[in-house]
Amino acid sequence: MDSKEPELYPVVIPPISHPPFECQGKGLVYKSHSRESIDTLRSWITTKRGRSPLQRPKIWWQAQLLLYGLDPGSLSAKLAEVTQKLKDALANGLQAPCQEITDLENELNAKFRRLNADARDAKYQALESDESRVKFDPLRFLHERFPPTGKRKSDDFVVLKIPRHDRYQVHTFAERLGLCTVSADAPGADDARWLIVGSDRDVILERRWQIEAERSGWMEEKAKAKRQRLEAKARELEAHIGPGSGTLRDVVGEWHVESASISKTWPHRGTDFRMSIYFHSLEESDELSDDHGESSDSSSDTVDEKHDNTTDSELLWANFHLGVLHGVLQAEAELSTSGSLPSAPIPFAWRGRDSEEEQIQLDTSGRTNRGSLTFLSPTKLKGVLEGAVGSFEFAGSKVSKIPAYKHPQVWSDLTQDQWDVERVSRWR
């Protein structure tokens, strides 16, 4: 019969009681206080360089007396009386608990471990899935799933769908047992990640490739379903506006945007791109742009001279998120919102940040950060965006008549001064 003492962890039962003590497999405890070493007691109780001994509550000192098998005296005794008892014991050569305490501690430790092991085994056996068992007792699961080295099969592996914290714990135990682990992006959820454990690294790497191929298919199906929903919304909007009608004013709203070139170059950025399109009056836009005038007052005067406020001309703006870039674009000139569709290409300038490091993408020369939008109908557009990261064509479908983001002030936030500030701070 194997006389080896059962493992303590995981602990699944409460402490066992033996008044005035409790035990949970790691020694005796009195009112939540465990026994400290002799050196620790000396450091706490000895006055150093004129300072008083470090403070501990009276119950802690009483616990130390009891856990060393000493008489704590009356529970109502003063703190000074309790600490003096311990000082006297240390002065008289106290080095270890008395034999009675040691024997009791060994007995209760062994009893707790047996009871806990029995309860733990019953609970483990009641668990049905690999995931629930490995989360409950990872070491036992791996021992049972992968026998000692001589009995392991090289093509044996297990796929565990467990959270990140549990993956790390299983990886640690697996490494200790000489097993290989690898994580794989999995289907079913955007953040799904599974852990593969096995004896042969090549085998588990092949399984990872299969799982990630399944994820790619799942993502394609998810994107297809979303595209169908968005196309249905676009058809509803187009039907509401009516065939053969529509003006530039009708392009205001939220747009779903797709760019095959961006998705191919940065596949990890997904395909869920958007653009919020709206108009701002020329006066309001001048106040936001540092390219149009010296101040808001002088800009307004210029507008009064050059532009009749009774007309329907306004500047088109859009807040966009195209995976690798996000920011704001502004048409290069005001547009007649009553202009018919389809429109001619509408040139724009843009400012933004890259999504990798959030660095400002700013064009002070006027030669980059350009692009154009062409509205084919009130619910369809195509365009091109150019910048330091490249030139990308995109297409969009309108999904709502209300823009989700309407923040033209982003333009004035992304200035050369701000770029200089952030450039310096990155190196600090």
N, C-alpha and C positions, 0 to 999 in steps of 0.2 A: 504494500500500500504506500502511496506517495505521501510522505509526511511534510512536504514543502508547504510553508505557510502561504495561504491565499494572498493574491495581490490586494492592496487596499483600494485602489481606484478602478473604476468609478465608485464613489460612495453613493448608495441609494437608500440607506436607512438612517433614522435619526440616532443621536448618541444613546448609548445604554447608560442607565443610571445606577450608581452605587453610592448612596448618600454618605458624605456630602459631595461626592465627586460624580463626574460624568466622564465617559470615554468614547472617542470616535476613531479608535485604532492607532492614535499617535501619542498616547500617554494620557495621564489623568488631567482633568480640568476642573477648576473650582470657580463657579460663577463666571465662566467664559475666560478665566485667566489660567494660562499654562505655567509650568515651572520654568524659571529662568536659571541660567548657569551660575555657579558660584562667582565667577569673575564678573558677570553682569551685576549680581547683587552687591558685590564690593564696590563697583563703580557708582552704583546708585546711592549707596548708603554712606560713602566716605566723604568727609568734608575736604575740599581741595582749595588751597590758597585763600583761606578765609571765607570761601563761599559755602552756603548751606547745601546740604545734600539735595540732589535733584528730586523734584516733587512727583510723587505717585499717590493715587487715592489709597485710603486706608484698606479698602477691600483687597487691593493688589498685594499689600504687605501681608495681610492675613492669609491670602492664598498661598504665598511663598512658604509661610510657616507650616501650613497644613500639608503642602505638597512635598515638603522635606520631612514630614512626620513629626513636627514640633507642635507643642501646645500653643494655640494662638491666644489663649486667654478668653476673656469675655468679649463678645462681639461689640459691646458698647464701650470697650476700652478706647482711650485716646490714641491718636496717631503716634505720639511720642512714645507711648508705652509699647505699642506694637513694634515699631522700628527698633526700640531698645532690645526687645527679645531677640530680634534677628542679629543685631550687633553682637550681643552676648554669645549667640550660637557660633557666629563666624570667628569671634575671638577665641572660642573654646575648640576650634579646629573643625568646624562643619565642612565636609567635603562632598557629601552625597546624601541622597535620601536614605532613610532607615530601611532595613531589609523588609519590613512589613509593607511599606509603601511600594518598594520595588517589586515584590511578589504580587501584590494586588494589581499593579500596573501591567505586568506581564500577562497576568491571567485575563484582565479585561481587554487588553489589546488583542489577544488571541481569540477571545470570545467574539469581540466585535467583528474581526476579520472573517470568522466562520459565518456568522449570521449575515453579514453584508454580502459575502460571496454567494450564499444560498439565494438571497433575495435578488441579487444581481443576475444570477444565472436564470432564475425563473422569469425575470423581466426580459432578459435577452432572448430567451427561447420563445417568448410570446410575440416578439417582433417579427414581421413577415418579410419586409423588403430589405434589400442590401443597404439602401440608403439609411433606413432607420437603425439598422444594426451597426453600421460603421460610425454613425453619429453618436450612438450610445456607448460603444466600446471599440474604438478603431483598432487597437492592438489585437484584441481577441479576434475580431473579424478577419484581419489580415493573416493571422496565424492559421485560422481555420480555412480560409479561402485559398491560401498559398502555403502548402506544407513545407517542411524543411527542404533546403536546396536540392538534395538528392532525389526528391520525389516530385519536383515541380515539372510541369510541362511548358516547353518554351512558347507554345502558341496560346497559352492560357492568359486571359486578361479579364478585367471587370470594368465596366463603365459606371461611374457614380455621379448621379445628378444631385450634387450637394452644394450648399452655399460656400462662399469664399473662405470664411473662417474655418469651416470643417475641411475644406480642401487642403488648406495649409497644414492642419493637424495630421491628416491622413498622409500627406506627402512626407512629413517628418518621420512618422512611424515606418512608412514604406521604405524610406531611405535606410533606416536603421536595420531593416530586415533584408537589405540587398535587393529590393524591388525597384522597378523603374516607374516613373509617373510622368504624365504630360497632360496639359489642359487643352480643351478644344472648344472653340465657339460653336454653339449648338443651336438647332432649330427650336422653335416654340416661343421664344421671347427675345427681345432686342438684346438683353443683357445675359442671356442663357450661356452658361459655361460649365462644361462637364469635365470630370477628372477620370483619366484612364490609368489603371494600375495593372502592371503585368511583369513577367519575368524577362521578356525579351524586348529591348527598346525598338527594334525594327518593326516588330509586330504591333506595338501600341502606336507607333508613328503612322503606320498604314491605317489603323483604325481611326486615328485623328483625321487623316485625309478624307476618309469616308464620311465621318460626321460633319466635317466642314463643307463637304460637297452637298450633304443633305441640307445644311443651313443655307447654302447659296440657293438651292431650289426653293426652300421655304421663303427666303427673302424675295425671290422673284415672284412667287405666288402672292405674297403680301403686297408687293409693289403693284402687281397687276390688279389685285382687288381694289387697292386704293385708287389706282388710275381710273378704274371703272366707276367708282363712286364719284370721283371728281368730274369725270366726263358727264355723268348723269346730272350733276349740279350745274355744269356749264350748259347743258341742253335745256334745263329748266329755266335758267336765266335768259338764254337766247329766245326761248319760246315766249317768255314774259315780255321781252322787248319787242319781239315781232320780226318776221323776215323782212329783209330789205331796208330796215331802218337802223337808226343808231348814229350817234355823234360822238365826238371825243369825250364829251361829258359822261357818256355811258361807260367809259373804260375805268372809271373810278371804282375801286374795290380791292378785294384780296384775290391774288392769283397764285395758282400752283404752277411752278416752273420746272422744266426738265432740261438737262444739258447732257447729251451723250458723251461729249468730250470731257466734261468735268467728272462725271461718274466713272469713266474709264480710267482717267488719270489718277483720281483719288477715290477709289472704290469704298474706302472706309468712311467716307463722308456721306455715303448713302445717296438717296435720290429725292429726299423730301425737301425740295427747295421752294422758296416762296418770294413773293414780291407784293408789297402793299402800295398801290398807286393812288395818287390824289393830286388835286390842284391847289396851289397857293396863289394868292393875289401877288402881283408884281411888287407892290409896296411891302408886303410881309416878307417876300423872298429877298428883297434888297437888304432888309435888316439882318438877314441870316448870312448873306454872302459877303465875303471880304473882297470880292472881285468887282462889285458893282458901284462902290462909292465910298466916300470918306466917312459918312455918318448917316444915320437913319433920316435926319432932317434934310440933308442935301440930296439924298436919294429920292425922297418924296417930292422935292422941288423938280428934280429931273423928270420924274414920272409925270408930273402935272404938265410939263412942257411937251414931252414926247408922246404921251399916251392919254387918250381920252378914257377916263374912268367909267364912262357909260358903256364901253364896249365889253365884249365877253372874253377878252384875252387874259390868260393867266399862265403861270409857269407850272409845268408838270413836274411832280416829284415822285420818288418811289424809295421806300426803305426795302432793302433786299437782303436775302440770305441765300447764297449760292454754294453752300457747302464749304468750299475753300475760302470764300470771301463773304464778308457781310458789311453793310454800310448804307449809304444813301446816294441816289443819283438825282441830277437836276438837268432838265432840258436846257439847251443852250439859248433858247429864245422863247418868248411867250407864244402861246398857241390860242387859236380861236376854239373855244370849247364847243362851239356849234358846228365845227368842221365835220364833214361827212366821213364815213368809213367805207372802204379801207383807207387808212392814212398813208401818206408818204413816210419814208423813214424819218424818225425824229432824233436828231443828234443829241447826245447828252454827255455830261462830264460826271465823274463819280469820285467819292472819297469813301474809304472804309478801312477795315482791318483784315489781316489774314487770320484764318481760324486756327492755325497751328500755334503761333506764338503771340497772337493779338497785337502785332506790330502795325502801326498806321501805314496805310498805303496812300500816299499823297503825291499829286502831280502839280508841281509848281511851274513847269515849263509849258504846259498846255499841249504837249505832244503825246502823252500817254494818258491812261485812265479816261479813255473815251469809249464811245459806243453808240448804238442807235436802237430805237424801238420802232417796230412797225405793227400797227393794230389792224389785223385782218378783218375783225368784226368786234362787236362789243364784248365778246367772250373768248377771242383768240388773238394771240400776238406771237411775234417772233422777234428776235433781236440778236445783237452781238455785243460782247463786252471785251474790251482790250485793256491790258495793264501789264505790270511787270511779271505777273505769273503766266501770261500768255493771252491768247485770243480765243474766246469761246462763244459758239453759237448756242442759243437756247430758244425754247418755245414755251408758251404758257397758255393755261386755260383759266378763265375766271371762275371762282368758286363762291364768291360772296360779293354783294354790292357795297359792303362796308369794309374799308381797309382795316386790318387788324392792328397795324402799327402806323402811326402818323406822327413821325418825329423828324421834321426837317432840321431841327436844331442840331442834329448830329453833324450836319455840314460844318457849322461854326465851331463844333467841339474838336474837329479833326484838322488842326491848323499846323503850320510849320513850327510855331512856338511850342505847341504841345508835342510835336514829334521830337523837337530838341530836348524837351524836358524828359521824355521817356527814354530817349537814346542815352542820356547821361545816367538816369536811374538804373538802367539795365546793367551798368558796369560797376555799380556800388555794392 
